Amino acid sequence: MTLTSDSTRSVSRRWRRRAGTLAALGACAVIASALIPLQAQAAPRTVYFAAPDGKDSGHCSQSQPCSLERAQHVVRPAAKQGDVTVQLADGTYRLSEPLRFGPGDDGGDHTIHWTAAPDAHPVITGASKVTGWSKSEAGSGIWEAKTPSGLDTRQLYVNGVIAPRAAIHLANADVTPTATGLTIKNPALSYLATLPDQGRIEFESLGDFTNRYSPVQSISTTEITMAQPAWDNNTWGWDTVQNSFLAGPSWYLDNSLSFLTQVGQWYIDPGAGKLYYKPANGVDPNQLDIELPRLETLISIGGTYDEPVTGLAFEGIQFSGTSWLGPSTDGYADQQNGLFIKGAYDYRPADAFTSCSRGCEMFERARTSWYQEPAAVQVSAASRISFTGNTFTNLGQSALGVGNDANATTTGVGLGASDIDVVGNRFMEDSGHGVAVGGVLPDAHHPSDPRMTNQNILIANNTINRVAVDYKDNSGILSTYVTNARILHNEVSNVPYDGIDTGYGWGINDTGGSNDYVDRGYYKWNTLYTTPTTLKDNRVEGNLVHNTKARFADGGSVYNLSASPGTVVAKNYLFNISGVGLYLDEGSRSMTYENNVVQGGSFLFTNAYSLRNNTSDNVIQNNWYNSGGASTPNAAAHNNKLINNVEVTGANWPAGARDVICQAGVAPQYRTSLNANQFGFSGCAVDAPVAAGLATAGGSAVSSYFGQSDDGFGIAAAGADVWGAGGQHDDQFGSIYQASSFNADSSVSTRVVSVNDANAWAKSGVMVRNDMTKAGGSAGYAVVAVTARNGVVFEWDANGDGYLDTDARATVDIYRPIWVKLTRSGTSFNASYSYDGANYVPIGQPVTLASAAAKQDAGIFSTSHDAAQSAINQFDSGAVTTVTMP
């Protein structure tokens, strides 16, 4: 019986609530927000029809729909007469080559709407489904399937989730970087010399703000020789492999069949035409949706400056199934936020490994030849293009690129994007940015043709959750040199780096340049500009940013580089952040930050340590924060003004701050279970709570709030903990459960979408016990829960006194939705977790709960690990299932 299929009233009958307290995300009552489905726009005058099995001929009628490519051809003459709609029927459209929209494929003065048919969910993908799996002799638990000879990929998508490549972790003491590669220090790694296909192996490094990839050339028992020039490019500049700003960078070797030892990993052998995959025990990959990307680009929209593409709208479509292969040959010599260098530099010093490991004049010279990560869906030299209500998922690089540099486009014509709307879309499980707007090369900031200027870009009401999976330096939203970018009411969460980044260039290209870069010799080789850049008059407002900085110390949740006169950052709500909330980095100038709420982390940093840089003339006023304070070196000397910023205690936000909290994030009609505000925030009484109660738990009253929105559930419970060992006697939680539903052959599972409580040991997951209403006194007690910062835990009551006292733990990536499951066989209980809902990994060993009743209560629960406050934690797809155990 599932949680997710019933109305709120029926859930009230069938699922009881064990109460706990709450001050949701700070201080307000929980709101149940019904999801308003996205509707296709009313059909314009002319309508054509496409289908996955549509023909490459005909008139694209409703009775005889055509292919997407045929539809492009058919609509061209019609668009000259008026607006046109191409309705996409339900199903999967598998492309053999990218869809290209050039001059003539657009609406001109009119608009061509490429839209989902009513109630349809079309998927446009560059991937093929992998079938025909059989058990392999390559290793224990490994399966294999045939793939086209020569087909390579850096991504594999399993049940909608990015599966990790086969990899091993290297301790920093295992190897030492050298000018030619890595010296192997750990004798246990000598086996690497015997591995086949050594040229397919890559070294990966995670530093302070860079995520670098370098292909291997060959391996001996003592040396790993790296391929050039990728290794040279990764060992000069800043935050390099050998001299990271981070004291202990993370190092890995990726992409060998010999590394395929962990559940969910994979490896492809293009020469043999074989794909290898390691599912969980008992899982047949023939029963999984495994998608192998074949294309690097999915959609290309672009013309020329003389003839830009205009008048296209994409609505209600899923874009999926790409893999960017550039790093496999060129490496990924990451510089910051999707910008990298490649190729040989003849002026790189011979001793650059040592002399340029933290910058040097010749490295500064190279800044004007950087490359930008290409997007799966590209827009340049175009205007009046809109994306509304689409889903961008399972894309092997940045999902949507708007006005990027020419080297990031398939058309070879970059920049020149104007009047582009990106509204109400969902970006998830993507390898790079959700949205990347603008370029960084000279024509981006000082265009040689004014038509190159990126301007009037709207990014609003988008949900960006778990992106930058493979290129972890990417922020959720990046907007570089853009005039009038409006980044409004988006939600960005579960990212390894920053949430929203604006600007670029460290002030190098601003009027008068940067004295820091005078000192570094940059202007001996590059232009010192006397005119301003195109970065101005932008607005970052009403965004909800949380669970950021999962992998990097540097940067900020909302971050800016370089002068941006007229730009305002206002009314954003940041919570559960690591490091700095509002970060004004080098050259940030002439900006206003006001009425933002920063909960946790550090409130503010203005990088003006140097009296010679231009992080100046900024106004930071009327903001609220509750942790970390402000670091504003040389504020007076740089004319950075801090006015009436208020530090509060805990979650005691004043009325103005609560208004910001309540209004932050996406509008109701665009919310899904991924949105932290889908149930509303405290103090935002738009509707009555779905359910609220007060009960005794662990000897104290714990108030909880509950919400349901379609198949999503929210619980907020200000409970001290659920733990009874070590002198603790806490059993405070909120739960939604089914009484007497869990028998001797049952399992209970849920997907924990996010744990939004601030305490590192806050827990949300599944719970079973004989009687859910008897906190601190019910035997047969066990939970499996995702914590806020400490992985997944399996906890149980070993002595039968009604308190949890023993545990097992799994280190997992908690910056993403995670399935948890508890399974019972007789009185034996075992716990597991999964990222994709199919491949479950055990947590510890099965345990016996002799006191378990024949029928127990089971359901979902949450505890904030803080008796004073709590947030709304989110679940979906929860179920108690009676199963027949093997």
Secondary structure, DSSP 8 states (H G I E B T S, - for coil): -BSTTS-HHHHHHHSEEE-----BTTTB----------------SEEEEEEEEEESSS---SSS-E-HHHHHHHHHHHHTTS-EEEEE-SSEEE-SS-EEE-TTSS-TTS-EEEEE-TT---EEESEEE----EE-SSSTT-EEEE--TT---S-EEETTEEE-BSEEEE-TTTEEE-SSEEEE--GGGGGGGG-S-GGG-EEEEE-SS-EEEEEEEEE-SSEEEE-TTHHHHHSSSSS-SSS-SSSS-EEEEE--GGG--STT-EEEETTTTEEEE---TT--GGGS-EEEE-BS-SEEEE--SSS-EEEEEEES-EEE-B---HHHHH-BEEEETTEEE-S--TTS-TTHHHHTTT--HHHHHGGGG-EE--EEEEEESEEEEEEES-EEEEESSEEEEES--GGG-SSS----EEEEEEES-EEEEESS-SEEE---SHHHHS-SSGGG--EEEEEES-EEES--SSSTT--SEEE-S-EEEEEES-EEES-SS-SEEEE-GGGTTSTT--HHHHHTTGGGTS---SS--S-BS-EEES-EEES--SS-SSSEEEEEESEEEEEEEES-EEES--SEEEEE-TT-EEEEEES-EEESSEEEEE---STTS--BS-EEES-EESSS-EE-TTTTTTT-EEES-EE-STT---HHHHHHHHH-S--GGG--TT-TTTT--BT--SS--SEEEEEEETTEEEEEEEEEETTEEEEEE--S-EE-STT--EE--EEEEEEEEE-TEEEEEEEEEE---SSTT-EEEEEEES-TT-TTT-SS-EEEEEESSS-EEEEE-SSSSSS--EEEEE----SS-EEEEEEEETTEEEEEEESSSSS-EEEEEEEE-TT--SSEEEEEEEE-S-TT----EEEEEEEEEE----
